């Protein structure tokens, strides 16, 4: 897996309001460093991670406070994220790929259904 990290330096200055630190609106600069593999510099962006976070938040309402589905236990929260990841990668057809990410990556050769995800979960539970 290819990985790359982008570090952004933000200028800091002391404000006149009680000595609080305020941040300027524009960054000084950014340094992109390779962290793993051989990533394509054209595709190094935080947009991909931010979009994934948005998809997770919009699909899984557990990340939104003040809802009935708010997770009180961290185990339930982790299971919810795992189910979303399975659905997102194996069941949901993406418009840009016209298939699932798992099929595009060659992990599976067929479109999964929710029943297939449940079967995998039950097999995992019986093995534990």
N, C-alpha and C positions, 0 to 999 in steps of 0.2 A: 504494500500500500504506500502510495506516495503522500508525503506530507510536507507542508511548508508553513512557516509561522511569520506573521507580520507584526512587528513591534512599532508602535507609534509613540513619538515623544510629544508631550503636550507641555507648552510653556506654563509656568506657574508664577504668580505675582501676589504680593500681599495687598489686600484691599484696605481701604480706609475705614471700613465698617467693622470695628471691633477686632481687627487683626485676623479676620477670617481669610482663608486662602481662596482666591477666585481663579477660574480657569479661562484662558483665552479661548476664542472660538475656532481658531485655525491651528492645526498641528504644525510643529517645527519641521518634521520630516518622518519618514518611515523607513525601516530596515527590514527587508525580506530575507530570511535565512532558510536553507533547506534543513528539515529535521529528519526526514526519512525518505528513502527511495530517490526517484528522479522526477520530481513534479515539473509540469509545464508552467513556466513563469506567466504565461498569458492567463492561466486559470487560477492563479493565486488570489484569493479574495475572501473577505469575511462574509460576503453575500451568501455563499453556500451554507455556511453554518447558521447564519441569521435566518435564512429561509427555512431550514430544517427546524429551528426553534419555533418559528411561527407556525409551521404545519403541525407540530406537536401540540402547541398551545391551543390552536383552533380546533383540532380534532379531539384532543383529550381535555375535557373541561376540568379535570382534577387540578390543573395548573392555575385555574382561576379561583381566587378566594370567593367566599360568599355564594357558593353553589351547593346543591345537595350532594354532589359527587366529590366534594373536597376530601382528600385522603387524610385520615387521622393517624394511620400507621404507615411507616415508611415501607414496610413489606408490600402493602396493598398498592402503594404508589409505584414501586419498582415493577410489580406484576402488570400494572396498567401500562407502563412505558414499554415493557417487553411485548405485550399484546399489540400495541400500536406499531411497534417496529416490525413484527411479523406481518400484520395487515398491510402496512405501507410498502414493504419490500416484496411480499409474495402474492398478495391478493389484489391490491389496487393497481389498475392499469393507468399509467401516467401518459398524459397527452403528448408530451415531447418525445417520449420513447416509443409510444404506441404499444407498449408491453409493460410488464412489471420490471423493476430493477433487478430482481433475482434472475429472471429469464434473460435480460440484457447482459448480465455478467456471466451467464453460463452456469449458475448454481443449480438451476432446475430447468427442465425442458417443457413444463406444462404450467398452466394457470391454476393456482390453488384456489380453493374455496374456504370459507370459514370453517367448515367441517373438517378439512384437512389440518387446519391449525389446531383445532380441538383434539384431533387424533394424536398429533405430535405432543401436545401438552399432556394428554393422558398417558402416553407411552413414557414420557419423561418422569411423571409422577410415580408410575408403577416401578420404574427402574431405581428410584431413590429409596 
